[in-house]
Amino acid sequence: MPDSNELDQETVLDPEDAKLVTLARSMMARTGSAEGAAVRDTDGRTYTGCTVALPSLTLSALQSAVAAAVASGALGLEAAAVVTGVGSVDDASLAAARDLGPTAAVFVADPRGALGGVLRPSE
């Protein structure tokens, strides 16, 4: 199921989704990485991740956050946020989020925290 990346003028983050953007920004700032991400599981727990670029392991921030959720026993995702300077989420990262949360909204924000788009599964 392809995703739609449309942000209408009415989109306003609820406090729990805004928290994900804040956590993703904090992770990016704390680590100095290219991206930061945060996910919320179906129990309401949050997990963060950053870009990992090692000789033997490469993960995007979203993949890292999804891996942290899975490693902690999460069975599903409600939502995710990615803070990035490129303004988009690559297909492999989105696929990782969809593996755990097929209907989860993925909020894409710039490093200042301004919302640039929302990826939702197309109907």
N, C-alpha and C positions, 0 to 999 in steps of 0.2 A: 504494500500500500504506500504510494508516494506521499510525501509530506508537502504541506502548503506553507509558504513563508510570507504570510501577509499580516501586516499590523494595521488594524484599522485605527482611526483616530479615537475610538472609544475605549481602547484597551488600557486598562488601569490595573496594575498589579495589586493583588490583595496582600495583606501584611505577611502572610507565610511565603508567598512567592517573592516579595521584595526582600525577605530575609535570605532567600537563596542567592539573589544577586549580591547582597552584602557579603555573604560568606564566600562567594566566588571571587569577589574583588579583594577580600582580605587574603585569601589564599594566593592570589596572583601577586599582591604586594609583598606578602611575607616571604615568598620564595623567589621573587624576581623572575618568575617564569613568563613565557609568552602568553599563556592563558591560565585562567582559573575556572573551576567549575564546582557546582554543588548540586546534590540530588536529594530528594526527600522520598523516603520509602512509604509503603502503604500503611505503616504504623506511625508515621509522622517523624521518624528519626532522620537526621540529616548527615550527609557525608560530603567531604570535600576532596578535591583532587587538583593537581597541577600538571603541566606538561612534563613528561619524563623523557629525557634524551640521553640514554646511555649507549655505549657501544653494542651491548647485547639486548637492549630493551628500549622500545620507543612506544610511548602512549600519549594520546592527547589528554588534555585536562578532563574532558568528559569521560573518556575511557577509564582514566585513573579513579574518578569519583564513583563510577559504576563498579569497578573492581573492589573498591573499599566497601561499598554497600553489600556486594555479594559475599566478600570475605567476612562480613559481620552478620551474615545470615538473612539479609533482606530477600524477600520473595517477590517484590514488585516495586515499581516506582510510580509515584503520583506526578512528580514534576522535576524539572532540571533547569539549571541556569548555567550559561557559559559566558564568561567575560573575555573578550578577545578584541584585538585591534583590527582583525581582518573582516569582522562583521558577518561571518558565516560559520557554519559547522560542517566539517567534512563528512562524507558519507559513512566512513567506517565508524566514526564517533557516534553519529546518529544511530547507526545500526546497533551499537552496543547499548545505547539507551533504550531502543525499541525492543531489544531482546528481553529486557527486564520490565519495561513499561510500555507496551504497545500503544497505549492511548495517552501517555504522558505528554504534557506540553513542555517544550524546550524553549526557554527564554534566552535570547541572544542580546547581550548588552555590550556597550563599549567600556573601555577602562574607567570612564567617569561614572559608570553605572546607568547611563541613558539607554533605555530599551530600544533596540533597533529592529527586532522581529520576534515572532513567535512561531515555532515550528510545531504544527499539529498534523496528525495523520489526516489525509484527505479522505473524504467519504466516497 
